[in-house]
Amino acid sequence: MQRKIAIVTGGSRGLGRNAALKLAARGIDVILTYRTGRAEAEAVVGEIEKLGARAVALPLDVGLSHAFPAFAAEVRGVLQKQWQRERFDYLLNNAGIGIHAAFAETSEEQFDQLVNIQFKGVFFLTQALLPLIADGGRILNVSTGLTRFALPGFAAYAAMKGAIEVLTRYLAKELGPRGITVNVLAPGAIETDFGGGAVRDNVQMNAFIASQTALGRVGLPDDIGDVAASLLSDDNRWVNAQRIEASGGMFL
């Protein structure tokens, strides 16, 4: 039986790394991308290989959409060389940044950076890779719990993620004839280095979030990686155009 192949953007650290490892543990091979952390990415490749799966790390800045055609060509070459395949099966649009700034103080530069990475990047990278996604494949876009509840300082960031959630429904509609499902995974607050690691390292913030979460704690990377791997699997083949929040029940 032919092994499945997943592309995970931002797979060198944080939730992307965790998801890549969870996919590998399920016997799925991985092409992961990184922006600057080559050593970190290669370390993840090594961990994946120890799990018995195959992996390749490729550089990619999701904020530079003009580079996507060249990246797609590189993916095509890697698929042929490493797997003797023309298509991959799963796309996890995970790469992103977090900017915390009050609405009144958000600069146009910050706004444009978020647009380029969080929305435009996902839109045009998916478009560039679409010819390489196998019919019957899966696309999973990462959003945030902040599209459901509002916390000061995330107006621009959450707005971009809201756009991703709308885009997801349109992709599901347009790609349905190819049997490709498209869903959104919306994590709550997770203990990673994202956004400077505030949720993980700020004791007061961590305690507040835990107090507002039904399960009484802040999320861990494993909590999200397992959900991502599950949503990309055939177990969830009939789940389409949905927003799945994995927050432990925040702000209910």
SESE-692561 format. One record per residue (C-alpha): residue number from 1; chain; x, y, z. Coordinates in steps of 0.5 Angstrom, whole numbers. Example, Ala and Ser with C-alpha at 12.3 -4.5 7.8 and 13.67 -1.06 7.14 Angstrom:
ZADREN_1_A_25_-9_16
ZADREN_2_A_27_-2_14
% end
This chain:
ZADREN_1_A_0_0_0
ZADREN_2_A_3_7_-2
ZADREN_3_A_5_11_4
ZADREN_4_A_1_18_5
ZADREN_5_A_5_24_4
ZADREN_6_A_4_31_8
ZADREN_7_A_7_38_7
ZADREN_8_A_7_41_14
ZADREN_9_A_9_49_14
ZADREN_10_A_13_52_20
ZADREN_11_A_15_44_22
ZADREN_12_A_21_46_25
ZADREN_13_A_18_48_32
ZADREN_14_A_12_49_36
ZADREN_15_A_5_46_34
ZADREN_16_A_8_45_27
ZADREN_17_A_14_40_29
ZADREN_18_A_9_37_34
ZADREN_19_A_4_35_28
ZADREN_20_A_9_33_24
ZADREN_21_A_12_28_29
ZADREN_22_A_4_26_30
ZADREN_23_A_3_24_23
ZADREN_24_A_10_20_23
ZADREN_25_A_8_16_28
ZADREN_26_A_2_14_24
ZADREN_27_A_6_12_18
ZADREN_28_A_6_18_14
ZADREN_29_A_12_21_11
ZADREN_30_A_13_29_12
ZADREN_31_A_16_35_8
ZADREN_32_A_16_40_13
ZADREN_33_A_18_47_12
ZADREN_34_A_22_52_16
ZADREN_35_A_24_60_15
ZADREN_36_A_31_60_18
ZADREN_37_A_32_55_23
ZADREN_38_A_35_50_19
ZADREN_39_A_38_46_24
ZADREN_40_A_32_45_28
ZADREN_41_A_28_43_22
ZADREN_42_A_34_38_20
ZADREN_43_A_33_35_28
ZADREN_44_A_26_34_26
ZADREN_45_A_27_30_20
ZADREN_46_A_32_26_24
ZADREN_47_A_26_25_30
ZADREN_48_A_21_23_24
ZADREN_49_A_26_18_21
ZADREN_50_A_27_15_28
ZADREN_51_A_19_14_28
ZADREN_52_A_20_10_21
ZADREN_53_A_18_15_17
ZADREN_54_A_21_19_11
ZADREN_55_A_22_26_11
ZADREN_56_A_25_32_8
ZADREN_57_A_26_39_10
ZADREN_58_A_25_45_5
ZADREN_59_A_26_53_6
ZADREN_60_A_20_57_5
ZADREN_61_A_18_64_8
ZADREN_62_A_10_64_7
ZADREN_63_A_10_71_7
ZADREN_64_A_14_72_0
ZADREN_65_A_8_69_-5
ZADREN_66_A_13_71_-11
ZADREN_67_A_17_65_-9
ZADREN_68_A_11_60_-9
ZADREN_69_A_12_58_-16
ZADREN_70_A_19_56_-15
ZADREN_71_A_17_52_-8
ZADREN_72_A_12_48_-12
ZADREN_73_A_17_46_-17
ZADREN_74_A_22_44_-11
ZADREN_75_A_17_40_-8
ZADREN_76_A_15_37_-15
ZADREN_77_A_22_35_-16
ZADREN_78_A_23_32_-8
ZADREN_79_A_17_28_-10
ZADREN_80_A_20_25_-16
ZADREN_81_A_27_24_-13
ZADREN_82_A_25_21_-6
ZADREN_83_A_18_18_-7
ZADREN_84_A_18_17_-14
ZADREN_85_A_11_20_-14
ZADREN_86_A_8_26_-17
ZADREN_87_A_3_28_-12
ZADREN_88_A_2_29_-4
ZADREN_89_A_-4_28_0
ZADREN_90_A_-4_32_6
ZADREN_91_A_-3_40_7
ZADREN_92_A_-2_43_14
ZADREN_93_A_-2_51_13
ZADREN_94_A_1_52_20
ZADREN_95_A_6_57_19
ZADREN_96_A_5_64_22
ZADREN_97_A_7_69_27
ZADREN_98_A_3_73_33
ZADREN_99_A_3_80_34
ZADREN_100_A_0_83_40
ZADREN_101_A_-2_90_39
ZADREN_102_A_-8_94_41
ZADREN_103_A_-12_96_35
ZADREN_104_A_-11_104_36
ZADREN_105_A_-3_102_36
ZADREN_106_A_-3_97_31
ZADREN_107_A_2_100_25
ZADREN_108_A_1_99_18
ZADREN_109_A_7_95_17
ZADREN_110_A_5_90_23
ZADREN_111_A_-2_89_19
ZADREN_112_A_1_88_12
ZADREN_113_A_6_83_15
ZADREN_114_A_0_79_18
ZADREN_115_A_-4_80_12
ZADREN_116_A_2_77_8
ZADREN_117_A_4_71_13
ZADREN_118_A_-3_69_16
ZADREN_119_A_-8_70_10
ZADREN_120_A_-4_72_3
ZADREN_121_A_1_66_4
ZADREN_122_A_-4_61_6
ZADREN_123_A_-8_63_0
ZADREN_124_A_-3_63_-6
ZADREN_125_A_1_57_-3
ZADREN_126_A_-5_53_-3
ZADREN_127_A_-6_55_-10
ZADREN_128_A_1_54_-12
ZADREN_129_A_1_47_-9
ZADREN_130_A_-6_45_-11
ZADREN_131_A_-4_41_-18
ZADREN_132_A_1_37_-13
ZADREN_133_A_-5_35_-8
ZADREN_134_A_-8_28_-10
ZADREN_135_A_-15_28_-11
ZADREN_136_A_-18_25_-5
ZADREN_137_A_-13_29_-1
ZADREN_138_A_-14_34_5
ZADREN_139_A_-12_41_7
ZADREN_140_A_-12_43_14
ZADREN_141_A_-12_51_16
ZADREN_142_A_-9_53_23
ZADREN_143_A_-14_59_26
ZADREN_144_A_-14_61_33
ZADREN_145_A_-19_61_39
ZADREN_146_A_-19_68_38
ZADREN_147_A_-24_68_32
ZADREN_148_A_-29_66_37
ZADREN_149_A_-27_70_43
ZADREN_150_A_-24_77_44
ZADREN_151_A_-18_79_48
ZADREN_152_A_-15_86_47
ZADREN_153_A_-9_86_43
ZADREN_154_A_-11_81_38
ZADREN_155_A_-15_85_33
ZADREN_156_A_-11_84_27
ZADREN_157_A_-8_77_28
ZADREN_158_A_-15_75_29
ZADREN_159_A_-18_78_23
ZADREN_160_A_-13_75_19
ZADREN_161_A_-15_68_22
ZADREN_162_A_-23_70_21
ZADREN_163_A_-21_71_13
ZADREN_164_A_-18_64_13
ZADREN_165_A_-24_61_16
ZADREN_166_A_-28_64_11
ZADREN_167_A_-23_62_5
ZADREN_168_A_-23_55_8
ZADREN_169_A_-31_54_7
ZADREN_170_A_-30_56_0
ZADREN_171_A_-24_52_-2
ZADREN_172_A_-28_46_1
ZADREN_173_A_-34_48_-4
ZADREN_174_A_-29_49_-10
ZADREN_175_A_-25_43_-9
ZADREN_176_A_-30_38_-7
ZADREN_177_A_-31_35_-14
ZADREN_178_A_-24_33_-13
ZADREN_179_A_-25_29_-7
ZADREN_180_A_-21_34_-3
ZADREN_181_A_-23_36_4
ZADREN_182_A_-22_43_7
ZADREN_183_A_-22_44_15
ZADREN_184_A_-20_49_20
ZADREN_185_A_-16_47_27
ZADREN_186_A_-17_53_32
ZADREN_187_A_-13_52_38
ZADREN_188_A_-14_55_44
ZADREN_189_A_-8_58_48
ZADREN_190_A_-2_53_48
ZADREN_191_A_5_53_52
ZADREN_192_A_10_54_46
ZADREN_193_A_15_59_44
ZADREN_194_A_9_62_40
ZADREN_195_A_9_70_41
ZADREN_196_A_15_70_45
ZADREN_197_A_13_64_49
ZADREN_198_A_8_68_54
ZADREN_199_A_3_63_55
ZADREN_200_A_8_58_57
ZADREN_201_A_13_63_61
ZADREN_202_A_8_68_64
ZADREN_203_A_6_65_70
ZADREN_204_A_0_70_71
ZADREN_205_A_-2_69_64
ZADREN_206_A_-2_61_65
ZADREN_207_A_-6_61_71
ZADREN_208_A_-11_66_68
ZADREN_209_A_-12_62_62
ZADREN_210_A_-13_55_66
ZADREN_211_A_-18_59_70
ZADREN_212_A_-22_60_64
ZADREN_213_A_-22_53_61
ZADREN_214_A_-27_48_63
ZADREN_215_A_-21_43_63
ZADREN_216_A_-17_47_68
ZADREN_217_A_-11_48_65
ZADREN_218_A_-7_51_59
ZADREN_219_A_-6_47_53
ZADREN_220_A_0_43_51
ZADREN_221_A_3_42_44
ZADREN_222_A_1_34_44
ZADREN_223_A_-6_37_45
ZADREN_224_A_-6_40_38
ZADREN_225_A_-2_35_34
ZADREN_226_A_-6_29_36
ZADREN_227_A_-12_33_33
ZADREN_228_A_-9_35_27
ZADREN_229_A_-6_28_25
ZADREN_230_A_-13_26_26
ZADREN_231_A_-17_31_22
ZADREN_232_A_-12_29_16
ZADREN_233_A_-13_22_17
ZADREN_234_A_-19_18_13
ZADREN_235_A_-22_17_20
ZADREN_236_A_-25_24_19
ZADREN_237_A_-26_23_11
ZADREN_238_A_-33_26_12
ZADREN_239_A_-31_32_16
ZADREN_240_A_-31_38_11
ZADREN_241_A_-31_45_11
ZADREN_242_A_-31_45_19
ZADREN_243_A_-28_49_24
ZADREN_244_A_-26_45_30
ZADREN_245_A_-23_48_36
ZADREN_246_A_-19_45_41
ZADREN_247_A_-18_49_47
ZADREN_248_A_-20_45_53
ZADREN_249_A_-26_49_53
ZADREN_250_A_-24_56_54
ZADREN_251_A_-29_62_56
ZADREN_252_A_-35_58_55
% end
